[in-house]
Amino acid sequence: MPDRGQTLDAVLAHHEVSHLSVVVTQLHRLLQQSDTVSYPSLRYIILGGSPVPLKLLEHANARGLPVFASYGCTEM
């Protein structure tokens, strides 16, 4: 388990996280951390909670992040 207060970027960099579920704001903040950091163990980022801006998906795609949009009953 990550230490309390650790940033998402730090958790991904220091732990072998394979799947991640985030909302748009969390992905946006992660992409702001650094354009050079990669997360080799990360296989899926499930993104939901609100409409996803196209520019955010393009930025994630350019970074090679595996983002998949997900909608649950709260978005239906």
NUBAMI-601131 format. One record per residue (C-alpha): residue number from 1; x, y, z. Coordinates in nm, 2 decimals, decimal comma. Example, Ala and Ser with C-alpha at 12.3 -4.5 7.8 and 13.67 -1.06 7.14 Angstrom:
<recs>
<nr = 1 px = 1,23 py = -0,45 pz = 0,78>
<nr = 2 px = 1,37 py = -0,11 pz = 0,71>
</recs>
This chain:
<recs>
<nr = 1 px = 0,00 py = 0,00 pz = 0,00>
<nr = 2 px = 0,12 py = 0,35 pz = -0,08>
<nr = 3 px = 0,22 py = 0,59 pz = 0,20>
<nr = 4 px = -0,04 py = 0,84 pz = 0,30>
<nr = 5 px = 0,01 py = 1,17 pz = 0,10>
<nr = 6 px = 0,20 py = 1,01 pz = -0,18>
<nr = 7 px = 0,11 py = 1,15 pz = -0,52>
<nr = 8 px = -0,04 py = 0,93 pz = -0,79>
<nr = 9 px = 0,27 py = 0,98 pz = -1,00>
<nr = 10 px = 0,49 py = 0,86 pz = -0,71>
<nr = 11 px = 0,27 py = 0,55 pz = -0,65>
<nr = 12 px = 0,28 py = 0,45 pz = -1,01>
<nr = 13 px = 0,66 py = 0,51 pz = -1,03>
<nr = 14 px = 0,74 py = 0,30 pz = -0,72>
<nr = 15 px = 0,48 py = 0,03 pz = -0,72>
<nr = 16 px = 0,39 py = -0,22 pz = -0,99>
<nr = 17 px = 0,04 py = -0,10 pz = -1,05>
<nr = 18 px = -0,12 py = -0,27 pz = -1,35>
<nr = 19 px = -0,48 py = -0,13 pz = -1,34>
<nr = 20 px = -0,60 py = 0,21 pz = -1,24>
<nr = 21 px = -0,94 py = 0,37 pz = -1,21>
<nr = 22 px = -0,95 py = 0,75 pz = -1,21>
<nr = 23 px = -1,18 py = 1,04 pz = -1,29>
<nr = 24 px = -1,09 py = 1,31 pz = -1,55>
<nr = 25 px = -0,93 py = 1,54 pz = -1,29>
<nr = 26 px = -0,70 py = 1,27 pz = -1,16>
<nr = 27 px = -0,58 py = 1,18 pz = -1,51>
<nr = 28 px = -0,53 py = 1,55 pz = -1,59>
<nr = 29 px = -0,31 py = 1,60 pz = -1,28>
<nr = 30 px = -0,11 py = 1,28 pz = -1,36>
<nr = 31 px = -0,04 py = 1,41 pz = -1,71>
<nr = 32 px = 0,08 py = 1,74 pz = -1,57>
<nr = 33 px = 0,35 py = 1,57 pz = -1,35>
<nr = 34 px = 0,60 py = 1,50 pz = -1,62>
<nr = 35 px = 0,60 py = 1,43 pz = -2,00>
<nr = 36 px = 0,90 py = 1,20 pz = -1,97>
<nr = 37 px = 0,78 py = 0,96 pz = -1,69>
<nr = 38 px = 0,66 py = 0,62 pz = -1,80>
<nr = 39 px = 0,48 py = 0,35 pz = -1,61>
<nr = 40 px = 0,59 py = 0,01 pz = -1,76>
<nr = 41 px = 0,36 py = -0,21 pz = -1,54>
<nr = 42 px = 0,05 py = 0,00 pz = -1,61>
<nr = 43 px = -0,18 py = -0,20 pz = -1,85>
<nr = 44 px = -0,52 py = -0,02 pz = -1,81>
<nr = 45 px = -0,64 py = 0,32 pz = -1,70>
<nr = 46 px = -1,02 py = 0,31 pz = -1,66>
<nr = 47 px = -1,15 py = 0,66 pz = -1,69>
<nr = 48 px = -1,50 py = 0,77 pz = -1,59>
<nr = 49 px = -1,72 py = 0,99 pz = -1,38>
<nr = 50 px = -1,78 py = 1,26 pz = -1,64>
<nr = 51 px = -1,74 py = 1,34 pz = -2,01>
<nr = 52 px = -1,38 py = 1,31 pz = -2,12>
<nr = 53 px = -1,23 py = 1,60 pz = -2,32>
<nr = 54 px = -1,08 py = 1,49 pz = -2,65>
<nr = 55 px = -0,75 py = 1,68 pz = -2,58>
<nr = 56 px = -0,70 py = 1,49 pz = -2,25>
<nr = 57 px = -0,74 py = 1,16 pz = -2,44>
<nr = 58 px = -0,50 py = 1,28 pz = -2,71>
<nr = 59 px = -0,24 py = 1,38 pz = -2,45>
<nr = 60 px = -0,27 py = 1,04 pz = -2,27>
<nr = 61 px = -0,24 py = 0,86 pz = -2,61>
<nr = 62 px = 0,07 py = 1,07 pz = -2,70>
<nr = 63 px = 0,22 py = 0,95 pz = -2,37>
<nr = 64 px = 0,14 py = 0,59 pz = -2,45>
<nr = 65 px = -0,10 py = 0,56 pz = -2,16>
<nr = 66 px = -0,37 py = 0,28 pz = -2,21>
<nr = 67 px = -0,69 py = 0,48 pz = -2,13>
<nr = 68 px = -1,03 py = 0,32 pz = -2,16>
<nr = 69 px = -1,35 py = 0,52 pz = -2,10>
<nr = 70 px = -1,59 py = 0,35 pz = -1,86>
<nr = 71 px = -1,94 py = 0,45 pz = -1,76>
<nr = 72 px = -2,13 py = 0,31 pz = -1,46>
<nr = 73 px = -2,48 py = 0,35 pz = -1,33>
<nr = 74 px = -2,42 py = 0,71 pz = -1,21>
<nr = 75 px = -2,34 py = 0,82 pz = -1,56>
<nr = 76 px = -2,63 py = 0,64 pz = -1,72>
</recs>
